[in-house]
Amino acid sequence: KRVVSYIQFYDLQPDFIIDISGHFKTKMDSILAHKSQFFDPNSNEPETVISSKNFTESIHYRAQDMGRLIGVEYGEGFIAQQNIGINDLMHLSSVR
């Protein structure tokens, strides 16, 4: 019913941030499972955005920064394509 976009590495202001602290290791393990796509000092392939030396470090930093904004260890920011409505203000959760 809603379209939301993962911000990735763009410098965009999120519409909402989800606490991913309990899942960050799994996220990184999943990303790094595609090891051939990332930095390899012995590779002769052309460099891409994700094969740069600091790309995986930037994922870690970005998640920490998003988490900092909501008072948790790691967060994931999203942009909503539509306005997000709520039914009850009293049932909004806060991670702070």
C-alpha positions in Angstrom: 0.0 0.0 0.0 3.0 2.3 0.5 6.1 2.8 -1.6 9.2 3.7 0.4 12.8 4.0 -0.8 15.9 3.0 0.9 18.2 6.0 1.0 21.4 4.0 0.2 24.4 6.3 0.2 22.7 9.5 -0.9 22.7 12.5 1.4 18.9 12.7 1.8 16.8 13.5 4.8 14.8 10.4 5.8 11.0 10.5 6.3 11.4 7.8 8.9 14.2 5.7 10.5 13.8 2.1 11.6 16.0 0.7 14.4 18.0 -2.1 12.9 20.4 -2.6 15.8 19.4 -6.2 16.3 19.8 -7.0 12.6 22.9 -5.0 11.5 25.3 -8.0 11.6 22.9 -10.0 9.4 22.7 -7.1 7.0 26.5 -6.8 6.7 26.9 -10.6 6.4 24.3 -10.6 3.6 26.1 -7.8 1.8 29.5 -9.3 2.2 28.3 -12.7 0.9 28.7 -11.0 -2.5 32.4 -10.6 -1.9 33.4 -10.5 -5.5 31.5 -7.2 -5.9 33.4 -5.3 -3.3 37.0 -4.0 -2.8 39.7 -6.4 -3.7 43.2 -4.9 -3.9 44.2 -7.6 -6.4 41.4 -7.0 -8.8 42.0 -5.8 -12.3 38.3 -5.0 -12.9 37.3 -1.3 -13.3 36.4 0.3 -10.0 32.7 0.9 -9.3 31.0 2.8 -6.5 30.6 -0.4 -4.4 34.1 -1.7 -5.2 35.8 1.3 -3.7 37.9 0.8 -0.7 35.7 2.6 1.8 32.2 1.5 0.5 31.6 -1.2 3.2 32.9 1.2 5.9 30.4 3.8 4.6 27.5 1.4 5.1 28.6 0.9 8.8 29.0 4.7 9.3 25.6 5.5 7.7 23.8 3.0 9.8 25.5 4.4 13.0 24.6 7.9 12.0 20.9 7.1 11.3 20.8 5.2 14.6 22.3 8.2 16.4 19.4 10.4 15.1 16.9 8.2 16.9 19.0 7.2 19.9 19.9 3.6 18.9 23.1 1.9 17.8 22.1 1.4 14.1 19.2 2.8 12.0 18.0 2.5 8.4 16.5 5.6 6.8 13.7 5.6 4.3 11.9 8.1 2.1 8.1 7.8 1.6 6.6 8.4 -1.8 3.3 9.3 -0.2 2.3 10.9 3.1 2.2 8.5 5.9 -1.0 8.5 7.9 -1.5 7.1 11.4 -4.7 6.0 13.1 -3.7 6.7 16.7 -1.1 9.2 17.9 -0.9 7.3 21.2 0.4 4.2 19.5 3.5 5.7 17.9 6.5 4.0 19.3 9.7 5.8 20.2 13.1 4.2 20.4 14.6 7.0 22.4 
